[in-house]
């Protein structure tokens, strides 16, 4: 982890343990992760929210238990936003998928063990191409795992959003008919998942960005105005931690295109 790229907004966040606990409900409105009882796990979350992703991963692994969730989230977020090498990105997503699957087998009632497994497989699938991932059976695995997360944690906004992405990506790549018949992907279900995710977490910057992207994928230029409004709201958001800062960067880049 020593060769991980640094968070590009170094020093933007200076949260301590008390600050993280005070803001916990807002910081974890997306993943519904409960506040940790273990001070070592809390310290790993402090590092994560401040953008020290490599240190957060190391601290989470050292703490064990629910610290594995911090390690998986730190690795996945780092890989998604900051790793410049495509090969390393894919390797990191495979690592998270494996580690999260082992965690889920050890603690099957933990929704975020399953969630990070699905997230990593989903991002890995995007990296190798959705068509190739579907041929390998990864699509159905992502869908089933996200549905399991929602069954375990109905308030898990990020799982609703990720399931919306699944439906949108599959339909975009293979069409509505094959997407529905072969993979159970449906446009109305996908759009509903986005709406539900944003109802659960109205301030989700990445939720707004992904919903805007999905609207354009699924319904084209007829939803351009709505998509642009979502991008604008996301780009103007006040980020609460390092990951949200990266999400705001993403929204601002989308508007600039």
C-alpha positions in Angstrom: 0.0 0.0 0.0 3.0 2.3 0.2 2.7 3.0 -3.5 -0.9 4.3 -3.4 -1.4 7.8 -4.8 -2.1 10.5 -2.3 -5.5 12.1 -1.8 -5.4 15.1 -4.1 -6.9 17.5 -1.5 -4.5 16.9 1.2 -5.4 18.7 4.4 -8.9 19.4 3.4 -10.3 17.4 6.3 -9.1 17.2 9.9 -11.7 15.0 11.6 -10.8 13.3 14.9 -12.6 10.4 16.6 -15.0 12.7 18.4 -15.8 14.5 15.2 -16.4 11.3 13.2 -18.7 10.0 15.9 -20.6 13.3 16.0 -21.1 13.2 12.2 -21.5 9.5 12.0 -25.2 9.4 10.8 -24.4 11.8 8.0 -21.1 10.3 7.0 -22.6 6.8 6.9 -26.1 7.7 5.5 -25.1 5.7 2.4 -23.8 2.5 3.9 -25.8 2.3 7.2 -22.7 1.1 9.0 -23.2 1.2 12.8 -20.7 3.2 14.9 -17.8 0.9 16.0 -17.4 -0.1 19.6 -13.7 -0.8 19.0 -11.5 2.4 19.3 -9.0 0.9 16.8 -11.8 0.5 14.2 -13.0 4.0 14.9 -9.4 5.3 14.3 -9.4 3.5 11.0 -12.6 5.3 10.0 -11.0 8.6 11.0 -8.1 7.9 8.6 -10.6 7.0 5.9 -12.8 10.0 6.2 -9.7 12.3 6.1 -8.5 10.7 2.9 -5.6 8.7 4.3 -6.8 5.6 2.4 -3.7 3.5 2.6 -3.3 4.1 6.3 -7.1 3.4 6.8 -6.7 0.1 5.0 -3.7 -0.9 7.1 -5.4 0.2 10.4 -8.6 -1.7 9.5 -6.8 -4.9 8.7 -4.8 -4.6 11.9 -7.9 -4.1 14.0 -9.7 -7.0 12.4 -13.4 -7.7 12.9 -15.5 -4.8 11.5 -12.2 -3.1 10.7 -12.1 -5.3 7.6 -15.0 -3.2 6.3 -12.9 -0.1 6.6 -10.1 -1.8 4.8 -12.4 -2.9 2.0 -14.0 0.5 1.6 -10.7 2.3 1.7 -9.3 0.0 -1.0 -12.3 0.2 -3.2 -12.7 3.9 -3.0 -8.9 4.4 -3.6 -9.0 2.0 -6.6 -12.1 3.6 -8.1 -11.0 7.3 -7.9 -7.2 7.5 -7.5 -5.3 4.5 -8.9 -3.8 5.5 -12.3 -2.9 2.0 -13.4 -5.9 0.0 -14.9 -4.2 -3.3 -14.1 -3.6 -2.3 -10.4 -7.2 -1.0 -10.2 -8.5 -4.4 -11.3 -6.2 -6.2 -9.0 -7.4 -4.1 -6.1 -11.0 -4.8 -6.9 -10.3 -8.5 -7.1 -8.6 -8.2 -3.7 -11.6 -6.5 -2.1 -14.0 -9.0 -3.7 -12.0 -11.9 -2.2 -11.5 -10.3 1.2 -15.2 -9.2 1.5 -16.4 -12.7 0.4 -14.3 -14.2 3.2 -15.7 -11.6 5.6 -19.3 -12.3 4.5 -18.8 -16.1 5.0 -17.5 -15.4 8.5 -20.3 -12.9 9.4 -23.2 -13.5 7.0 -25.5 -11.1 8.8 -23.2 -8.2 8.1 -24.6 -6.3 5.1 -21.5 -4.3 4.3 -19.4 -7.5 4.0 -21.7 -8.4 1.1 -21.9 -4.9 -0.2 -18.2 -4.4 -0.7 -18.1 -7.8 -2.4 -20.8 -6.7 -4.8 -19.2 -3.2 -5.2 -15.8 -4.6 -6.1 -17.2 -7.2 -8.5 -19.3 -4.4 -10.1 -16.4 -2.1 -10.6 -14.2 -4.9 -11.8 -16.9 -5.8 -14.3 -16.9 -2.2 -15.6 -13.1 -2.4 -16.0 -13.1 -5.6 -18.1 -16.2 -4.6 -20.0 -19.8 -5.3 -19.0 -20.3 -7.7 -21.9 -17.3 -9.8 -20.8 -18.4 -9.7 -17.1 -21.9 -10.9 -18.0 -20.4 -13.7 -20.0 -18.5 -14.8 -16.9 -21.6 -14.8 -14.8 -20.5 -11.8 -12.7 -23.7 -9.8 -13.5 -26.0 -12.2 -11.8 -23.7 -12.5 -8.8 -23.6 -8.7 -8.4 -27.4 -8.5 -8.6 -28.1 -11.3 -6.2 -25.6 -10.0 -3.7 -27.0 -6.4 -3.7 -30.5 -7.8 -3.3 -29.1 -9.7 -0.3 -27.7 -6.5 1.2 -31.1 -4.7 0.8 -32.8 -7.7 2.5 -30.4 -7.5 5.4 -30.4 -3.7 5.5 -33.4 -2.0 3.9 -32.0 1.5 4.7 -28.8 0.8 2.7 -29.0 3.6 0.2 -25.7 2.7 -1.5 -27.0 -0.8 -2.3 -30.1 0.6 -3.9 -28.0 3.0 -6.0 -25.6 0.2 -7.0 -28.5 -2.0 -8.0 -29.8 0.8 -10.1 -26.4 1.0 -11.8 -26.6 -2.8 -12.5 -29.9 -2.5 -14.3 -28.8 0.6 -16.3 -25.5 -0.8 -17.4 -26.9 -4.2 -18.5 -29.7 -2.6 -20.5 -27.2 -0.1 -22.1 -24.9 -3.0 -23.1 -27.2 -5.8 -24.2 -30.5 -4.1 -24.8 -33.8 -4.2 -22.9 -35.1 -7.5 -24.2 -32.0 -9.6 -23.6 -31.2 -7.7 -20.4 -34.6 -8.6 -19.0 -34.8 -12.2 -20.2 -31.3 -13.2 -19.4 -30.2 -11.0 -16.5 -33.4 -9.7 -15.0 -32.5 -6.1 -15.8 -35.4 -3.7 -16.2 -35.4 0.0 -16.8 -38.3 0.8 -14.5 -36.7 -1.2 -11.7 -33.3 0.5 -12.2 -34.8 4.0 -12.1 -36.9 3.1 -9.0 -33.7 1.9 -7.3 -32.0 5.2 -7.9 -35.1 7.1 -6.6 -35.2 4.9 -3.5 -31.5 5.3 -2.9 -31.8 9.1 -3.1 -34.9 9.1 -0.8 -32.8 7.2 1.8 -29.8 9.5 1.3 -30.9 12.8 -0.4 -27.4 14.3 0.0 -25.6 11.5 -1.8 -23.3 13.2 -4.3 -22.4 10.0 -6.1 -26.1 9.0 -6.1 -26.9 12.2 -8.1 -24.0 11.6 -10.5 -24.9 8.0 -11.1 -28.6 8.7 -11.5 -27.8 11.5 -14.0 -25.6 9.1 -15.9 -28.3 6.3 -15.9 -31.0 8.7 -17.1 -28.9 9.5 -20.2 -28.0 5.9 -20.7 -31.6 4.7 -20.4 -33.7 7.6 -21.8 -31.2 9.7 -23.8 -31.4 13.4 -24.6 -35.1 13.6 -23.4 -33.7 13.6 -19.9 -30.7 15.8 -20.5 -32.1 18.8 -18.5 -32.9 16.6 -15.5 -29.4 15.0 -15.7 -27.7 18.4 -15.9 -29.7 19.6 -12.8 -28.5 16.5 -10.9 -24.9 17.1 -12.0 -25.2 20.8 -10.9 -26.6 19.8 -7.5 -23.8 17.3 -7.0 -21.1 19.7 -8.2 -22.3 22.4 -5.7 -22.5 20.0 -2.7 -20.5 20.7 0.4 -18.4 17.5 0.9 -18.4 16.1 4.4 -15.3 13.8 3.9 -12.7 12.9 1.4 -14.8 10.5 -0.6 -17.5 13.1 -1.1 -14.8 15.5 -2.2 -13.9 13.0 -4.9 -17.5 12.7 -5.8 -17.9 16.4 -6.2 -14.8 16.4 -8.4 -16.5 13.8 -10.6 -19.7 15.9 -10.9 -17.7 19.0 -11.8 -15.8 17.0 -14.5 -19.1 15.7 -15.9 -20.4 19.3 -16.2 -17.2 20.4 -17.9 -17.5 17.7 -20.6 
